Amino acid sequence: MKVTDIIKSKKATLSFEVFPPKTSDKFESISKAIGDIAALRPDFMSVTYGAGGGTSAYTVQISRDIKEKYGVTSVAHLSCISSTRADVKEKLSLLRESGIENILALRGDIPEGWHGNLEYRYASELVAEIKAFGGFCIGGACYPEGHPESETLFTDIDNLKRKVDAGCDFITTQMFFDNDIFYSFLAKVRDAGINIPVIPGIMPVTNAKQIKRTMSLSNGILPTRFRRIVDRFGDNPAAMRQAGVAYATEQIIDLYANGLKAVHVYSMNNAAVAKAIKDNLSEIIV
């Protein structure tokens, strides 16, 4: 089923992002965690794609397993920065053969030490390629606080509009920890003429070590309220996990209460955290 059809058909949806193993020896343990998350019956699950395509084979396999073994709609990430157009067409053919209907199209980060020619420089080029190939529901990424490489948030939204015009059917945000920032971003996006579904992405931060990397990825700001949680509970893993789940749950409930129909959770392959979030919303997303 296509993501846009799922969103249209329900009052509220909850989805999870998972990531494939980097090496084959981790495949079994990560597959079990992903299976445990799929058993929670989310509305869909997205599967990330390693830098430089290093985990691309696992991305397709896990996306297929989520769909076939667990009956959950899957979204395969696809990045293009170090791919040729022939590579992309081959991967699109494989995804189609695997019955995957949804793709999250990303530019991706340039791999360290990469010196090759870049056939793709922007995600909009990949979106256009997928659109021309046909048959997929296409998602894209956006940054409520602005992409780290953009001069301003408005420049970033202009670039996002080009990506949407190229064929995106929905967009999913990078993680954020202040819902007011998201609401302000959403208003600006709508003013720019972007009217497709915008799915907020929420990450439950359950240990203090996540914070530095999390913020470097999202280009985001940690609200004072959340900093106090980390300062108070960061040295107590069980307390930090509980506080992180509670904070993320509160964000999600507020988003639903303000009319958002879909929320995407960055699960970090943590089935226990995904279950805690789902349980906290048991009467909200029925």
N, C-alpha and C positions, 0 to 999 in steps of 0.2 A: 504494500500500500504506500502511496506517496504521502510525504510529510504534510503537504498542504491539505490533502484530503482528510488526514487525521485531525488536524487543527480545526478544520471546518466542521467536523462531525461531532466534536466534543465541547463541553463547556470549559473544561480545564484539562490540560495534558501535562504529564511529567515524563521527562526523558533523561537518560544518562549517557555520558561519554565514557568510553573505556579505551585502553591502549593495548596494542599487541606486544608480545615479548620482543626484546632486542636480539635474543639468541635462542636457538632451538631448545636448549636445556631448560629454559624457563617456560616453555610453551604449555606444559601440562598444568603447572600451578596457576599460571595466569588464565588459562582456559577455564579452570575450575571457578576462579573468582568471577570471571565474566559470566559463566553459566549460573552462578548464584545470583548475580545481579539480574540476569534475564528472567530468572524464576520469580522475581518480584513483579513481573508483568508490566514493565514500563510501556509507555505508548510507542516509544522507539528508542533505539540505542545507536550512537555514532561510534565509529572505530577510527582512531587516529592513524596517521601515516607518517612514518619516521622521516627525519631530515635526509634528503638525498634519495628517498625511496627505499631505504635499507630494510624496512619492515613491510614493504608493499604487498608481498606475497601473503604474509600473515593477515594483513588488513582485509584482503579479499576472502581468505579462508574463514576468518572469524566472523566477518559480515555475513557470509553464507551460512555458517553454523547458527548464528543468532536467528536468522530467518527460518532455516529448515529444521533445526533441532528444537528450538524453543518457541517458534511461532511468533517472534517479535520482529517488527519492522526494523530494518537496519539502514544506516547511512554510512557509506564508505567515504572517508576523507581521501582527497586526491590533491597532491601538490605538484607544481610544475617547474619550479625554478631551475632544477638541474636535469630536466627531461627534454627530450626532443619531441617534435610533433608526432613522429612515428611511435615513440614510446607511449605517448598519451593515447593515441588511437588503439594501440594494442591493449592497454589497460582498460579502456572503455569497452572494448570488445569482450574482454574477460569478465568485466562486471556485468555486462548484459547477459552473457552466457551463464553467469552464476545467479541470475534472477534478481540482482540488486537494482532497485528502482531509484534510489536516492544517493546523491553525491554532494559532499561538502567540498567545494572548489577553493583551493588555497594557493597563494603564491609559494609559500614556504620560505624558510631561511636558507641563505646560501651556505652550503656546507663548508666547514673550515678547510682551508687549503684548496678550494675549488678554483681551477684555472681555465675551465672550458668555456666555450661560447654559450651564451644564454639565448635559447630560442623563445623563451617566455620571460618577460620582465614584470608583468602585472597579472594579478588574478583575473582581471577582466578579459584578458586574452584567453585564459583557460576556460572561463565561463562561456565565451563565444564559441570555442571549439566544442565544448560539450553540447551546447545548444544546437550547433550544426549537426552533430552526430545524431542527436534526437533520442527521445524515449526516456530521459531522466528528469526527475525533479531535482533542481539545482539549488543548493544552499551556498551562502557566502558568509564571510566573517566580517565583524565590525567592532570598533573600539569606542565605547561610550566616553572615554577620556582622551580619545585621539590616538591614532597609530604613532608609535615612537618615531617613525621616519617622516611624519607629516609636520609641516611648519605650524599649522594651526588646526583646530578641530574642524573649522569650516572647509579648509583644504581637503581634509580627510573625508568629509561628507561629500564633497564634489567628486572625489575618487570613488567613493561608495556608489554614488549615483551612476557613474559610468559602468560599474560592475553590475548594478541592477539592470541598467538599460541593455547590457550585453546578454541578459537572460536569467538572472537569479530569480528564483521563485520564493525564497525566504532567506533571511539573514539571522545569524546567531551571534550574540555579543561575546567578547572576551569577558572574563570574570570582572566583577566590580563588587564593592563592599558598602556602597552608599546608594540606596535606591533613588534618592533625589537626583544624583548625577545621571542615572539611567533615564528618569522621566524628562529631564532637561534635554538629553540627547535625543530621545524619541520625538519630542516636539520639534527639534531642529530637523530631524530626518523627514518628518511629515511635511514640514514647511518646504523642504527641498524637493518635494514631489515623489518621495519614496513611500509607496503605499502597500508594499508586500508585508507579510508577517515578520515582525522583529522579535526574536526569541531571546529573552534575557538569559545569560549564562551565570550560574552561581557555583562557587566552589566552597564547600565546607572545609575550613582550615582547622585541622584537628591536631596539629602539633606545631610548635613554635618554629621548628626548622624550615617549615614550608614557606614561612612568611617572606623571606628575602627573595627566594626564587620566584614565588608567586607574583610579587610586586614587579620584579624585573620583566616578567613575561607580559603582564597586563598593562604596564605603564600607568598603573593606578595609584590611588591614594588610599592609605588606611585611615579610616575615620578615628577620631580620638576615642570614641566609644569602644571600638574594636581593639585599639592599642591597649586600652586599660584591661580588657579581657586577657590579652596575651601577657601583659605584665603581671597580672594577678595569678593566672593559671598555667602559664607556659612551662613551668618547672614540674608540673603535675600532669603526666600524660593522660590519665583517666579523666581528670577534671577539664583539661584542655579539649579533649575529644568531645565531652558532653557540652561544653560551652560553645565549641565550634559548630556542632550540629544544631544547637539551639539558635545561634545567631543566623545560620543559613536558613533554618526553618522560618524564622521570623521574617527574613527578607522575602522568602517565597510566598508566604501568606499575604504579606503586604502587596506583592506584585499581583497576585490573584484578586485581592480586594480592590485594586485599582484598575481592574478590567483586562489585565493580560491573560490570554488564554493558554499560553504555553510557557513552560520554564524548563531549561536544560541544566542538568547538574553535572559538574566535572567530578566524577566519582573517584578518580585516581585508583580504579580497580579495587576499591575498598567496599566489599559487599556488606559488611556490618554497618558502615556509615550510610550507604545507600538504603539499607533496610530501615535504619533509624529515621532517615528523612521521610521515606515512604510511610512508615508507621505514624509519624507525626502529622501526616496529611490525610490520614485514612478516611476522614469524613468530609474532606474538602475536595478531593479529586475523584469522587465516586461518579 
